[in-house]
Amino acid sequence: MYKVTDPSDDPVNPKQGTLRHGATMITGKVWITFERNMDIKLEKPLLISSYTAIDGRGVDVGIEGFGCFLVYKVD
């Protein structure tokens, strides 16, 4: 389990609590949830690998900006 607490996005140095950190820095299975409603502006594509679940139930999360989700190295 990983909880997104920070809507910022830094593709070069992802901070703990951001969506990018949860999706790219944590190895193995990860279930990503959100602490509260937020809008996340992706600066670059976000790589999503196998066994990564992004669960926005119960909150309003907007993903916008120049980035996108890119499914990468999946089984």
Steps between C-alpha positions, in 0.01 A plus 500: 500500500619850412304820565540809280509806726668754269359601157833638371700324227877501456607252230870531589481465879157366607417593860356255751121539501463575127333279242824478301693374802245228566482388138870511414712474815328216682591157366265205503127510552356836598142617560485878472220697672446872558475684832256764373359664188778640281600606150832362382676667209745250348811662353607187305348156429457284809628143459267240649636145532338165577322456831435872548142593594392865506181523707313831512187374673348747744690806375499724193839482329576682177805405291598771252797665336741388230560158652300183462498148642736272310465131574856366507658156545176322581431129531 
